[in-house]
Amino acid sequence: MDIPRKLGILIYSAVPAIVGGGIVYHFFDSFVQVVIFEILLVMAVLGIFSS
């Protein structure tokens, strides 16, 4: 996978990280669930990079 594609995937996954983190915090009022959500997103992005 070339560098521009990797950067595009990172930018594309940054929006759900920011918006999704806010939504998760709104519903659960705890940063623990936000951290879990962010870890799941990182694992998904790393899974895309490894394939």
C-alpha distance matrix in Angstrom:
0.0 3.8 6.8 8.6 6.7 6.9 10.4 11.2 10.8 12.9 15.4 15.6 16.4 18.8 21.3 21.9 22.3 25.0 26.7 26.4 27.7 30.7 31.4 31.3 33.6 35.9 36.5 36.8 38.0 36.4 33.4 33.0 31.6 29.4 27.9 27.4 25.7 23.4 22.6 21.8 19.3 17.6 17.6 16.0 13.2 12.7 12.9 10.1 7.8 9.4 9.0
3.8 0.0 3.8 5.8 5.6 6.5 8.9 10.2 11.0 12.7 14.7 15.6 16.9 18.7 21.2 22.5 22.8 25.0 26.9 27.2 28.3 31.0 32.1 32.3 34.3 36.6 37.5 37.9 38.8 37.3 34.2 34.1 32.9 30.4 29.0 28.9 27.1 24.5 24.1 23.7 20.9 19.1 19.7 18.3 15.0 14.8 15.8 12.9 10.4 12.6 12.6
6.8 3.8 0.0 3.8 5.4 5.1 6.2 8.6 9.9 10.6 12.3 14.1 15.4 16.5 19.1 20.9 20.8 22.7 24.9 25.5 26.3 28.9 30.4 30.7 32.3 34.6 35.9 36.2 36.8 35.3 32.1 32.3 31.3 28.5 27.1 27.5 25.7 22.8 22.7 22.8 19.8 17.8 19.1 18.0 14.4 14.5 16.2 13.6 10.9 13.7 14.6
8.6 5.8 3.8 0.0 3.8 5.5 5.1 6.1 8.7 9.9 10.5 12.0 14.2 15.2 17.3 19.4 19.8 21.4 23.3 24.2 25.4 27.6 29.0 29.8 31.5 33.5 34.8 35.6 36.2 35.0 32.0 32.5 31.2 28.3 27.4 27.9 25.6 22.8 23.4 23.1 19.8 18.5 20.1 18.5 14.9 15.9 17.5 14.4 12.6 15.8 16.1
6.7 5.6 5.4 3.8 0.0 3.8 5.4 5.0 6.2 8.7 9.9 10.3 12.3 14.2 16.1 17.6 18.4 20.4 22.0 22.5 24.0 26.4 27.4 28.0 30.1 32.0 33.0 33.8 34.7 33.6 30.8 31.0 29.4 26.7 25.9 25.9 23.5 21.1 21.5 20.8 17.5 16.5 17.7 15.6 12.3 13.6 14.5 11.1 9.9 13.2 13.1
6.9 6.5 5.1 5.5 3.8 0.0 3.8 5.4 5.1 6.3 8.7 9.8 10.6 12.3 15.0 16.2 16.3 18.5 20.6 20.8 21.8 24.6 25.7 26.0 27.9 30.1 31.2 31.6 32.4 30.9 27.9 28.0 26.7 24.0 22.9 23.0 21.0 18.3 18.4 18.0 14.9 13.4 14.7 13.2 9.6 10.5 12.2 9.3 7.5 11.0 11.9
10.4 8.9 6.2 5.1 5.4 3.8 0.0 3.8 5.4 5.0 6.2 8.5 9.8 10.5 13.1 15.1 15.0 16.6 18.8 19.7 20.6 22.9 24.5 25.1 26.6 28.8 30.2 30.8 31.2 29.9 26.9 27.5 26.4 23.3 22.4 23.1 20.9 17.9 18.7 18.8 15.4 14.0 16.2 14.9 11.2 12.7 14.9 12.3 10.8 14.4 15.5
11.2 10.2 8.6 6.1 5.0 5.4 3.8 0.0 3.8 5.4 5.1 6.0 8.5 9.8 11.5 13.5 14.4 15.9 17.4 18.4 19.9 22.0 23.1 24.1 26.0 27.7 29.0 30.0 30.7 29.8 27.1 27.8 26.2 23.2 22.9 23.3 20.6 18.1 19.3 18.7 15.1 14.7 16.7 14.6 11.4 13.7 15.2 12.1 11.7 15.4 15.7
10.8 11.0 9.9 8.7 6.2 5.1 5.4 3.8 0.0 3.8 5.5 4.9 6.0 8.5 10.5 11.5 12.3 14.6 16.1 16.3 17.8 20.4 21.2 21.7 23.9 25.8 26.8 27.5 28.6 27.5 24.8 25.1 23.4 20.7 20.2 20.2 17.5 15.3 16.1 15.2 11.7 11.4 13.1 10.8 7.7 10.3 11.6 8.7 8.9 12.6 13.0
12.9 12.7 10.6 9.9 8.7 6.3 5.0 5.4 3.8 0.0 3.8 5.4 5.1 6.1 9.1 10.5 10.2 12.3 14.5 14.9 15.8 18.4 19.8 20.1 21.8 24.1 25.3 25.8 26.4 25.1 22.2 22.8 21.4 18.4 17.7 18.3 15.9 13.1 14.2 14.2 10.6 9.7 12.3 11.0 7.6 10.0 12.4 10.4 10.0 13.7 15.0
15.4 14.7 12.3 10.5 9.9 8.7 6.2 5.1 5.5 3.8 0.0 3.8 5.4 5.0 7.0 9.5 9.9 11.0 12.9 14.2 15.3 17.2 18.8 19.8 21.4 23.1 24.8 25.7 26.1 25.3 22.6 23.7 22.2 18.9 18.9 19.8 17.0 14.4 16.3 16.3 12.5 12.5 15.3 13.7 10.8 13.7 15.8 13.5 13.5 17.3 18.2
15.6 15.6 14.1 12.0 10.3 9.8 8.5 6.0 4.9 5.4 3.8 0.0 3.8 5.6 6.1 7.7 9.4 11.0 11.8 12.6 14.6 16.6 17.3 18.5 20.6 22.1 23.3 24.5 25.4 24.9 22.6 23.5 21.4 18.4 18.8 19.1 16.0 14.1 16.0 15.1 11.3 12.3 14.6 12.2 10.0 13.4 14.7 12.3 13.3 16.9 17.2
16.4 16.9 15.4 14.2 12.3 10.6 9.8 8.5 6.0 5.1 5.4 3.8 0.0 3.8 5.5 5.6 6.4 9.0 10.3 10.3 11.9 14.4 15.2 15.7 17.9 19.8 20.8 21.6 22.6 21.7 19.3 19.9 17.9 15.0 15.2 15.4 12.3 10.3 12.2 11.4 7.6 8.7 11.3 9.3 7.5 11.0 12.5 11.0 12.2 15.5 16.4
18.8 18.7 16.5 15.2 14.2 12.3 10.5 9.8 8.5 6.1 5.0 5.6 3.8 0.0 3.8 5.6 5.0 6.3 8.6 9.6 10.3 12.5 14.1 15.0 16.4 18.3 20.0 20.7 21.1 20.3 17.6 18.9 17.3 14.0 14.2 15.4 12.5 10.0 12.6 12.8 9.2 9.9 13.2 12.1 10.2 13.3 15.5 14.3 14.9 18.2 19.5
21.3 21.2 19.1 17.3 16.1 15.0 13.1 11.5 10.5 9.1 7.0 6.1 5.5 3.8 0.0 3.8 5.4 5.3 6.0 7.8 9.6 10.8 12.0 13.7 15.3 16.5 18.3 19.7 20.2 20.0 18.0 19.5 17.5 14.3 15.5 16.5 13.1 11.6 14.7 14.3 10.9 12.7 15.6 14.0 12.7 16.2 17.8 16.4 17.7 21.0 21.8
21.9 22.5 20.9 19.4 17.6 16.2 15.1 13.5 11.5 10.5 9.5 7.7 5.6 5.6 3.8 0.0 3.8 5.5 5.2 5.0 7.5 9.4 9.8 10.9 13.2 14.5 15.6 16.9 18.0 17.8 16.0 17.1 14.7 11.8 13.3 13.6 10.0 9.3 12.3 11.4 8.4 11.1 13.6 11.9 11.6 15.1 16.3 15.4 17.2 20.2 20.9
22.3 22.8 20.8 19.8 18.4 16.3 15.0 14.4 12.3 10.2 9.9 9.4 6.4 5.0 5.4 3.8 0.0 3.8 5.8 5.3 5.6 8.4 9.9 10.1 11.7 13.9 15.3 15.8 16.4 15.6 13.2 14.4 12.5 9.2 10.2 11.2 8.1 6.3 9.7 9.9 7.1 9.1 12.2 11.5 11.1 14.1 15.9 15.7 17.0 19.8 21.1
25.0 25.0 22.7 21.4 20.4 18.5 16.6 15.9 14.6 12.3 11.0 11.0 9.0 6.3 5.3 5.5 3.8 0.0 3.8 5.6 5.3 6.4 8.8 10.1 10.7 12.5 14.7 15.6 15.4 15.2 13.1 15.1 13.6 10.0 11.6 13.5 10.6 9.1 12.8 13.4 10.9 12.6 15.9 15.3 14.7 17.6 19.7 19.2 20.3 23.2 24.6
26.7 26.9 24.9 23.3 22.0 20.6 18.8 17.4 16.1 14.5 12.9 11.8 10.3 8.6 6.0 5.2 5.8 3.8 0.0 3.8 5.4 5.2 6.3 8.7 10.0 10.6 12.7 14.4 14.7 15.3 14.0 16.1 13.9 10.9 13.4 14.6 11.3 11.0 14.7 14.5 12.2 14.8 17.6 16.5 16.4 19.6 21.1 20.5 22.1 25.0 26.0
26.4 27.2 25.5 24.2 22.5 20.8 19.7 18.4 16.3 14.9 14.2 12.6 10.3 9.6 7.8 5.0 5.3 5.6 3.8 0.0 3.8 5.3 5.0 6.0 8.4 9.7 10.7 12.1 13.2 13.4 12.3 13.7 11.0 8.4 11.1 11.5 8.0 8.7 12.2 11.5 9.8 12.9 15.2 14.2 14.9 18.0 19.1 19.0 21.0 23.5 24.4
27.7 28.3 26.3 25.4 24.0 21.8 20.6 19.9 17.8 15.8 15.3 14.6 11.9 10.3 9.6 7.5 5.6 5.3 5.4 3.8 0.0 3.8 5.5 5.1 6.1 8.5 10.1 10.5 10.8 10.5 8.9 10.7 8.7 5.4 8.2 9.7 7.0 7.2 10.9 11.3 10.3 12.6 15.2 15.2 15.7 18.4 20.0 20.4 21.9 24.3 25.7
30.7 31.0 28.9 27.6 26.4 24.6 22.9 22.0 20.4 18.4 17.2 16.6 14.4 12.5 10.8 9.4 8.4 6.4 5.2 5.3 3.8 0.0 3.8 5.5 5.1 6.1 8.8 10.0 9.7 10.6 9.9 12.5 10.7 8.0 11.2 12.9 10.5 11.0 14.6 15.0 13.9 16.3 19.0 18.7 19.2 22.0 23.5 23.7 25.3 27.8 29.1
31.4 32.1 30.4 29.0 27.4 25.7 24.5 23.1 21.2 19.8 18.8 17.3 15.2 14.1 12.0 9.8 9.9 8.8 6.3 5.0 5.5 3.8 0.0 3.8 5.4 5.0 6.4 8.7 9.7 11.1 11.4 13.3 10.6 8.9 12.5 13.1 10.4 12.0 15.4 15.0 14.2 17.2 19.3 18.6 19.7 22.7 23.6 23.8 25.9 28.2 29.1
31.3 32.3 30.7 29.8 28.0 26.0 25.1 24.1 21.7 20.1 19.8 18.5 15.7 15.0 13.7 10.9 10.1 10.1 8.7 6.0 5.1 5.5 3.8 0.0 3.8 5.4 5.3 6.1 7.8 8.4 8.7 9.9 6.9 6.0 9.7 9.9 7.8 10.1 13.0 12.7 12.8 15.7 17.4 17.3 18.8 21.4 22.3 23.0 25.1 27.1 28.2
33.6 34.3 32.3 31.5 30.1 27.9 26.6 26.0 23.9 21.8 21.4 20.6 17.9 16.4 15.3 13.2 11.7 10.7 10.0 8.4 6.1 5.1 5.4 3.8 0.0 3.8 5.5 5.3 4.9 5.8 6.5 8.9 7.3 6.1 9.8 11.1 9.9 11.5 14.5 15.1 15.2 17.6 19.7 20.0 21.2 23.5 24.9 25.7 27.4 29.4 30.9
35.9 36.6 34.6 33.5 32.0 30.1 28.8 27.7 25.8 24.1 23.1 22.1 19.8 18.3 16.5 14.5 13.9 12.5 10.6 9.7 8.5 6.1 5.0 5.4 3.8 0.0 3.8 5.8 5.6 8.4 10.0 12.4 10.5 9.8 13.5 14.5 13.0 14.8 17.9 18.0 17.9 20.6 22.7 22.6 23.8 26.4 27.5 28.1 30.0 32.2 33.4
36.5 37.5 35.9 34.8 33.0 31.2 30.2 29.0 26.8 25.3 24.8 23.3 20.8 20.0 18.3 15.6 15.3 14.7 12.7 10.7 10.1 8.8 6.4 5.3 5.5 3.8 0.0 3.8 6.0 8.6 10.9 12.2 9.7 10.2 13.9 13.9 12.5 15.2 17.8 17.4 17.9 20.9 22.3 22.2 24.0 26.5 27.1 28.0 30.3 32.1 33.1
36.8 37.9 36.2 35.6 33.8 31.6 30.8 30.0 27.5 25.8 25.7 24.5 21.6 20.7 19.7 16.9 15.8 15.6 14.4 12.1 10.5 10.0 8.7 6.1 5.3 5.8 3.8 0.0 3.9 5.4 8.3 9.0 7.1 8.6 11.8 11.9 11.6 14.3 16.4 16.5 17.7 20.2 21.5 22.0 23.9 25.9 26.8 28.1 30.1 31.6 33.0
38.0 38.8 36.8 36.2 34.7 32.4 31.2 30.7 28.6 26.4 26.1 25.4 22.6 21.1 20.2 18.0 16.4 15.4 14.7 13.2 10.8 9.7 9.7 7.8 4.9 5.6 6.0 3.9 0.0 3.8 6.9 9.0 8.5 9.1 12.1 13.3 13.3 15.2 17.5 18.4 19.2 21.3 23.1 23.9 25.3 27.3 28.6 29.9 31.5 33.2 34.9
36.4 37.3 35.3 35.0 33.6 30.9 29.9 29.8 27.5 25.1 25.3 24.9 21.7 20.3 20.0 17.8 15.6 15.2 15.3 13.4 10.5 10.6 11.1 8.4 5.8 8.4 8.6 5.4 3.8 0.0 3.8 5.4 6.0 7.0 9.2 10.6 11.5 13.1 14.9 16.3 17.5 19.2 20.8 22.1 23.6 25.1 26.6 28.2 29.6 31.1 33.0
33.4 34.2 32.1 32.0 30.8 27.9 26.9 27.1 24.8 22.2 22.6 22.6 19.3 17.6 18.0 16.0 13.2 13.1 14.0 12.3 8.9 9.9 11.4 8.7 6.5 10.0 10.9 8.3 6.9 3.8 0.0 3.8 5.4 4.8 6.1 8.6 9.6 10.3 12.2 14.1 15.1 16.3 18.2 19.8 20.9 22.3 24.1 25.7 26.7 28.3 30.4
33.0 34.1 32.3 32.5 31.0 28.0 27.5 27.8 25.1 22.8 23.7 23.5 19.9 18.9 19.5 17.1 14.4 15.1 16.1 13.7 10.7 12.5 13.3 9.9 8.9 12.4 12.2 9.0 9.0 5.4 3.8 0.0 3.8 5.4 5.2 6.3 8.7 9.9 10.6 12.5 14.4 15.4 16.6 18.6 20.1 21.1 22.6 24.7 25.8 26.9 29.1
31.6 32.9 31.3 31.2 29.4 26.7 26.4 26.2 23.4 21.4 22.2 21.4 17.9 17.3 17.5 14.7 12.5 13.6 13.9 11.0 8.7 10.7 10.6 6.9 7.3 10.5 9.7 7.1 8.5 6.0 5.4 3.8 0.0 3.8 5.4 5.0 6.1 8.6 9.8 10.6 12.4 14.2 15.3 16.6 18.5 19.9 21.0 22.8 24.5 25.7 27.4
29.4 30.4 28.5 28.3 26.7 24.0 23.3 23.2 20.7 18.4 18.9 18.4 15.0 14.0 14.3 11.8 9.2 10.0 10.9 8.4 5.4 8.0 8.9 6.0 6.1 9.8 10.2 8.6 9.1 7.0 4.8 5.4 3.8 0.0 3.8 5.4 5.0 6.1 8.6 9.9 10.6 12.3 14.2 15.3 16.6 18.3 19.9 21.3 22.6 24.3 26.2
27.9 29.0 27.1 27.4 25.9 22.9 22.4 22.9 20.2 17.7 18.9 18.8 15.2 14.2 15.5 13.3 10.2 11.6 13.4 11.1 8.2 11.2 12.5 9.7 9.8 13.5 13.9 11.8 12.1 9.2 6.1 5.2 5.4 3.8 0.0 3.8 5.4 5.0 6.1 8.6 9.8 10.4 12.2 14.2 15.3 16.3 18.2 20.0 20.9 22.3 24.6
27.4 28.9 27.5 27.9 25.9 23.0 23.1 23.3 20.2 18.3 19.8 19.1 15.4 15.4 16.5 13.6 11.2 13.5 14.6 11.5 9.7 12.9 13.1 9.9 11.1 14.5 13.9 11.9 13.3 10.6 8.6 6.3 5.0 5.4 3.8 0.0 3.8 5.4 5.1 6.3 8.7 9.9 10.6 12.4 14.4 15.3 16.4 18.6 20.0 21.0 22.9
25.7 27.1 25.7 25.6 23.5 21.0 20.9 20.6 17.5 15.9 17.0 16.0 12.3 12.5 13.1 10.0 8.1 10.6 11.3 8.0 7.0 10.5 10.4 7.8 9.9 13.0 12.5 11.6 13.3 11.5 9.6 8.7 6.1 5.0 5.4 3.8 0.0 3.8 5.5 5.2 6.4 8.8 10.0 10.7 12.6 14.4 15.4 16.9 18.6 20.1 21.7
23.4 24.5 22.8 22.8 21.1 18.3 17.9 18.1 15.3 13.1 14.4 14.1 10.3 10.0 11.6 9.3 6.3 9.1 11.0 8.7 7.2 11.0 12.0 10.1 11.5 14.8 15.2 14.3 15.2 13.1 10.3 9.9 8.6 6.1 5.0 5.4 3.8 0.0 3.8 5.4 5.0 6.2 8.6 9.8 10.6 12.3 14.1 15.4 16.5 18.3 20.3
22.6 24.1 22.7 23.4 21.5 18.4 18.7 19.3 16.1 14.2 16.3 16.0 12.2 12.6 14.7 12.3 9.7 12.8 14.7 12.2 10.9 14.6 15.4 13.0 14.5 17.9 17.8 16.4 17.5 14.9 12.2 10.6 9.8 8.6 6.1 5.1 5.5 3.8 0.0 3.8 5.4 5.0 6.1 8.6 9.9 10.5 12.2 14.3 15.2 16.3 18.6
21.8 23.7 22.8 23.1 20.8 18.0 18.8 18.7 15.2 14.2 16.3 15.1 11.4 12.8 14.3 11.4 9.9 13.4 14.5 11.5 11.3 15.0 15.0 12.7 15.1 18.0 17.4 16.5 18.4 16.3 14.1 12.5 10.6 9.9 8.6 6.3 5.2 5.4 3.8 0.0 3.8 5.5 5.1 6.2 8.7 9.9 10.5 12.5 14.3 15.3 16.9
19.3 20.9 19.8 19.8 17.5 14.9 15.4 15.1 11.7 10.6 12.5 11.3 7.6 9.2 10.9 8.4 7.1 10.9 12.2 9.8 10.3 13.9 14.2 12.8 15.2 17.9 17.9 17.7 19.2 17.5 15.1 14.4 12.4 10.6 9.8 8.7 6.4 5.0 5.4 3.8 0.0 3.8 5.4 5.0 6.2 8.6 9.7 10.7 12.4 14.3 15.8
17.6 19.1 17.8 18.5 16.5 13.4 14.0 14.7 11.4 9.7 12.5 12.3 8.7 9.9 12.7 11.1 9.1 12.6 14.8 12.9 12.6 16.3 17.2 15.7 17.6 20.6 20.9 20.2 21.3 19.2 16.3 15.4 14.2 12.3 10.4 9.9 8.8 6.2 5.0 5.5 3.8 0.0 3.8 5.4 5.1 6.1 8.5 9.9 10.5 12.2 14.4
17.6 19.7 19.1 20.1 17.7 14.7 16.2 16.7 13.1 12.3 15.3 14.6 11.3 13.2 15.6 13.6 12.2 15.9 17.6 15.2 15.2 19.0 19.3 17.4 19.7 22.7 22.3 21.5 23.1 20.8 18.2 16.6 15.3 14.2 12.2 10.6 10.0 8.6 6.1 5.1 5.4 3.8 0.0 3.8 5.5 5.1 6.1 8.7 9.8 10.4 12.5
16.0 18.3 18.0 18.5 15.6 13.2 14.9 14.6 10.8 11.0 13.7 12.2 9.3 12.1 14.0 11.9 11.5 15.3 16.5 14.2 15.2 18.7 18.6 17.3 20.0 22.6 22.2 22.0 23.9 22.1 19.8 18.6 16.6 15.3 14.2 12.4 10.7 9.8 8.6 6.2 5.0 5.4 3.8 0.0 3.8 5.5 5.0 6.4 8.8 10.0 11.0
13.2 15.0 14.4 14.9 12.3 9.6 11.2 11.4 7.7 7.6 10.8 10.0 7.5 10.2 12.7 11.6 11.1 14.7 16.4 14.9 15.7 19.2 19.7 18.8 21.2 23.8 24.0 23.9 25.3 23.6 20.9 20.1 18.5 16.6 15.3 14.4 12.6 10.6 9.9 8.7 6.2 5.1 5.5 3.8 0.0 3.8 5.3 5.1 6.3 8.7 10.2
12.7 14.8 14.5 15.9 13.6 10.5 12.7 13.7 10.3 10.0 13.7 13.4 11.0 13.3 16.2 15.1 14.1 17.6 19.6 18.0 18.4 22.0 22.7 21.4 23.5 26.4 26.5 25.9 27.3 25.1 22.3 21.1 19.9 18.3 16.3 15.3 14.4 12.3 10.5 9.9 8.6 6.1 5.1 5.5 3.8 0.0 3.8 5.3 5.0 6.1 8.7
12.9 15.8 16.2 17.5 14.5 12.2 14.9 15.2 11.6 12.4 15.8 14.7 12.5 15.5 17.8 16.3 15.9 19.7 21.1 19.1 20.0 23.5 23.6 22.3 24.9 27.5 27.1 26.8 28.6 26.6 24.1 22.6 21.0 19.9 18.2 16.4 15.4 14.1 12.2 10.5 9.7 8.5 6.1 5.0 5.3 3.8 0.0 3.8 5.4 5.2 6.5
10.1 12.9 13.6 14.4 11.1 9.3 12.3 12.1 8.7 10.4 13.5 12.3 11.0 14.3 16.4 15.4 15.7 19.2 20.5 19.0 20.4 23.7 23.8 23.0 25.7 28.1 28.0 28.1 29.9 28.2 25.7 24.7 22.8 21.3 20.0 18.6 16.9 15.4 14.3 12.5 10.7 9.9 8.7 6.4 5.1 5.3 3.8 0.0 3.8 5.5 5.5
7.8 10.4 10.9 12.6 9.9 7.5 10.8 11.7 8.9 10.0 13.5 13.3 12.2 14.9 17.7 17.2 17.0 20.3 22.1 21.0 21.9 25.3 25.9 25.1 27.4 30.0 30.3 30.1 31.5 29.6 26.7 25.8 24.5 22.6 20.9 20.0 18.6 16.5 15.2 14.3 12.4 10.5 9.8 8.8 6.3 5.0 5.4 3.8 0.0 3.8 5.5
9.4 12.6 13.7 15.8 13.2 11.0 14.4 15.4 12.6 13.7 17.3 16.9 15.5 18.2 21.0 20.2 19.8 23.2 25.0 23.5 24.3 27.8 28.2 27.1 29.4 32.2 32.1 31.6 33.2 31.1 28.3 26.9 25.7 24.3 22.3 21.0 20.1 18.3 16.3 15.3 14.3 12.2 10.4 10.0 8.7 6.1 5.2 5.5 3.8 0.0 3.8
9.0 12.6 14.6 16.1 13.1 11.9 15.5 15.7 13.0 15.0 18.2 17.2 16.4 19.5 21.8 20.9 21.1 24.6 26.0 24.4 25.7 29.1 29.1 28.2 30.9 33.4 33.1 33.0 34.9 33.0 30.4 29.1 27.4 26.2 24.6 22.9 21.7 20.3 18.6 16.9 15.8 14.4 12.5 11.0 10.2 8.7 6.5 5.5 5.5 3.8 0.0
